[in-house]
Amino acid sequence: MSKVTGSFVFRNEGDGCLTCKYLNDGTPSPLTECSKLDDTPPQSCDPFIGTFTTTWVEDTGVHQLAKLTIKRVNQYCYDLSWVRENQTKVAFTGKAMLYQGNLVGHYISQP
């Protein structure tokens, strides 16, 4: 399988849910992803930090389920990783930043 690279923007919905639009080098138009926080909100009150159950629809119409982990690296940057349901290896990694209240970044598939 060839590497997939793409971009995303996550929006905080205010209740432990994140909504996302993303695209990659294999999609003809933006697609959606929806995530729900698995645990209690972190002490930092940053709605983007934590482990989320997430699902997205690929351009083929197939939906995927995964665990999305978002960690803050410093006051400006976040690291993201997606592990597909029933798998242990990371499927995608990403880097992001806050911009106008949204988490904006890029991701790449892992071998």
N, C-alpha and C positions, 0 to 999 in steps of 0.2 A: 504494500500500500504506500502511495506517495505521501509526503508530508503535507499537512493541511495548516495553513496560516490564515488568521482572520482577526477581526476587530469586534469589540462589543461595547455596549453601554448598559450598565445596571442602574435601575432606579429603585430607591427605597420606597416601599409602599406604607411604611409606618407601623406594621404589625408583625414583623418577623418575616415578611415576604419581600422578595426582590423580583422585579420584572426586567427583562432584558431583550434587546434587539441585537442580533449579531449577523455578521456575514463573513464569508471566507472565500478563498480563491476558487472554490467549486460551486458557489451559489450564484444564481442569476439575480437574486433580490434578497433583501433582509428577511431573517427568520426570527422566531421568538424562543425565549427560554424563561421558565418560571421556577423560582427557588423559595423554599420555606426553611427557616432556621430550625435546626434539630434540637438545640439546647437552649438554656436560658440566655438572655442577652448578656454580653460581656460587660465587665465592670466599666470599661471605657465608654460605654454608651454609643459606640460606633456601630451603626446598624449593618455595616458591611463585613464585620469581623465575625468569624464563626464557621461552623460546619452546617451545610445546608443540604437538604434533599432537593435535587434539581431535575427538571425534565425539559427536553427540547425536541423540536420537530426538525428533521433534516429535509433537504430539498426533495428527497425521494418519497417523502410522506411518512417515513418510519420515525417513530418517537424513541427517544433514548432516556434512560433513568440513570442517575449517577449521584455520587456524593461530591459536593463542591466545598473545598476548604479555602477560606480567604484569611490571610494573615497580613497584618500591617508590618512593613519592613522598617519604615521610619515615618516621620511626619508627612511625607509626601507620597510614598509608594506602597503598593500592596503586591503580594504574591498570591496567585490563585492556582489551584490544581483540581482536576476533575478525574474521579475514578469511577468507571462504569459499574453499574449494578452487577453483582456476582463476579467481580474481578478484583484483583489486588494491585495491579500495576496502574500507574498514572497514565491516563489516556491523553490529557492535554495539560499544559502549563501556561500561565499567563502573567503579565505584569500590568498594573493599572495605577491610575491616579484619580484623585477627586477633581471634578470640574463642574462647577455650578450645581453642586449637591449630588451629582451622579458619579458613579465609578466607571471610568472610561479606560479602555486598554486594548491589548492585543493578546492573542494566544497562538500556540503552535502544538500540533500533535506530537506525541512522543513515540519512539520506535517500540 
